Structure formats: structure tokens, C-alpha cells
Amino acid sequence: MAAVDLSTHPGHLARRLQQAHYLLWNTMVSEEITSPQFAVLNALVAEPGLDQRTVGERVGLDRSTVAEVVSRLGRRDLIDKVRDPEDGRRSLLRPTDDGMRAHRRLTVRTARMNQVFLAPLSAGEQSVFLDLIQRVADAAEGLRNPVEPLASPR
């Protein structure tokens, strides 16, 4: 069997994009706060008082990953956990003052990083690219917990 053209494999291209994003994030945004940590912090700035499960859903992180991210943000005093007064079994998450300052700083840096990341595309192409990648990412979320079993190839 002949070798396949990996430029037609979305997973291979997504991995290459992730590698480039990781490099840009570490050089332009932060070596201390990761992209998933920023996503959680950003969700909590937008909606303070979310519980851990909901914030994970908002940013597309599985339970174990969001638990680790929340733990790390808490250890850095970027978020606080408070017991839900209506349901003592769950905790609500809020950014601290330090978390708000970090968010402001990182938001500026992520905007610059995104400009560099998308620079090969025109403004119109950037919009189309983001629309398409969002559609694929949204569809991929359904693969995590499919309503119907995935069809097996024959």
C-alpha cells in the first residue's frame, strides 16, 4: 500500500496547528498559565459563579482536565471556590483580584498571538477559517458523548 498524503488528514493538520499554537503561546502569552487555564479563567470572568462541571462544558474540557486546571488556578490564587448556598455539595468558582489582573494581561497577549497565528490569511479568510474550525470543533464535542453509537466501517 502506498503512503498517504497527510495534508488531507484533518487530525494531522490539527496536530500541526496545536504545535504552532503551543509554541506561540509559550513565547508570546505565558509560560506559567496554559491555554486551557486561560480558557477557564476567561469563562469565569464572563460568568463568575459557575460550578466546575459547567465551566468545563463552556470551554470544552473533560472532567478530569477541568478539575486539574481549577486546582492549579486555585493554588495560584487566580480563582476562589465558595460553597453554593443553594446546594452545599457543589462549589462555585470566581476569579480573584489577581485572577482579574492576570486575565487582563493575558487577553492583550492572546490578541497579539492570534494576529501572528492567523497572519497568513486575509481578514475574510480568517473569518471563514474560524467559522469552519468552530463547526468542526462543535461536531467533535458530540463524539465525546454520542447520542447514537458511531457507525462502524464495513
C-alpha positions in Angstrom: 0.0 0.0 0.0 1.3 3.5 -0.9 1.9 6.2 1.6 -1.0 8.6 2.2 -1.0 12.3 1.8 -1.2 13.6 5.4 -2.1 17.1 4.1 -5.5 15.6 3.5 -5.8 14.3 7.1 -7.5 16.9 9.4 -6.1 15.3 12.5 -2.6 15.6 11.3 -3.2 19.3 10.3 -4.9 19.9 13.7 -1.8 18.5 15.5 0.5 20.7 13.5 -1.7 23.7 14.3 -1.7 22.7 18.0 2.1 22.5 18.0 2.4 26.0 16.4 -0.2 27.3 19.0 1.7 25.8 21.9 5.0 27.5 20.7 3.3 30.9 20.2 1.5 30.6 23.5 4.7 29.9 25.4 6.7 32.7 23.7 4.0 35.4 23.4 1.5 34.8 26.1 2.7 32.9 29.1 5.0 30.1 30.2 3.1 29.9 33.6 -0.6 29.9 32.6 -1.6 27.4 29.9 -4.2 28.0 27.2 -6.7 25.7 29.0 -6.1 27.6 32.2 -6.7 30.9 30.4 -9.9 29.4 28.9 -11.3 28.5 32.4 -10.3 31.9 33.8 -11.9 33.6 30.8 -15.1 31.7 31.3 -15.2 32.7 34.9 -14.6 36.4 34.1 -17.5 36.1 31.6 -19.7 34.2 34.1 -18.5 34.4 37.7 -20.0 31.7 40.0 -20.1 28.8 37.6 -19.5 25.3 39.0 -16.7 23.2 37.8 -18.8 20.9 35.6 -20.4 23.9 33.8 -17.1 25.8 33.3 -15.7 22.6 31.8 -18.6 22.4 29.4 -18.3 26.0 28.5 -14.6 25.6 27.4 -14.7 22.0 26.1 -12.7 20.3 28.8 -13.4 16.9 30.2 -14.0 16.4 33.9 -10.5 15.3 34.9 -8.8 18.1 32.9 -11.0 20.8 34.3 -10.5 19.5 37.8 -6.7 19.8 37.4 -7.0 23.2 35.8 -9.2 24.5 38.6 -6.8 23.1 41.1 -3.8 24.8 39.5 -5.7 28.2 39.2 -6.7 27.9 42.8 -3.2 27.2 44.0 -2.0 30.3 42.2 -4.8 32.3 43.9 -6.3 33.2 40.5 -9.7 31.8 41.4 -11.7 31.2 44.6 -14.1 28.3 45.4 -17.1 29.1 47.5 -19.8 26.6 48.6 -23.1 27.1 46.7 -25.5 28.4 49.3 -28.4 26.6 47.5 -26.5 23.3 47.1 -23.7 22.7 49.7 -22.4 19.7 47.6 -21.0 21.9 44.9 -18.6 24.8 44.8 -18.9 27.9 42.7 -15.8 29.4 41.1 -14.9 33.1 40.8 -11.8 34.9 39.7 -9.8 36.7 42.4 -8.5 40.2 42.0 -5.2 38.6 40.9 -7.1 36.4 38.5 -8.8 39.5 37.0 -5.4 41.2 36.6 -3.9 38.1 35.0 -6.9 37.9 32.7 -6.5 41.5 31.5 -2.8 41.0 30.9 -3.2 37.7 29.1 -6.2 38.9 27.0 -3.9 41.6 25.4 -1.2 39.0 24.8 -3.6 36.4 23.3 -4.9 39.0 20.9 -1.4 39.7 19.6 -0.6 36.0 19.4 -3.8 35.4 17.4 -2.8 38.1 14.9 0.6 36.3 14.4 -1.1 32.9 14.2 -3.6 34.0 11.6 -1.3 36.3 9.7 -1.1 34.1 6.6 -4.8 34.6 6.0 -6.7 37.7 4.9 -9.3 39.1 7.2 -12.0 37.4 5.2 -10.1 34.1 5.2 -9.6 34.4 8.9 -13.4 34.7 9.4 -14.1 31.7 7.2 -11.3 29.7 8.8 -12.6 30.4 12.3 -16.2 29.6 11.3 -15.2 26.3 9.8 -12.9 25.2 12.6 -15.6 26.1 15.1 -18.1 24.0 13.2 -15.7 21.0 13.2 -14.8 21.5 16.9 -18.6 21.7 17.8 -19.2 18.5 15.9 -16.2 16.8 17.6 -17.8 17.6 21.0 -20.6 15.2 20.0 -18.1 12.4 19.6 -17.2 12.6 23.3 -20.7 11.6 24.3 -22.5 10.4 21.2 -26.3 10.0 21.5 -26.2 7.1 19.0 -23.4 4.6 18.6 -20.9 5.6 15.9 -21.4 3.5 12.7 -18.6 1.0 12.3 -16.9 0.8 8.8 -17.7 -2.3 6.8 
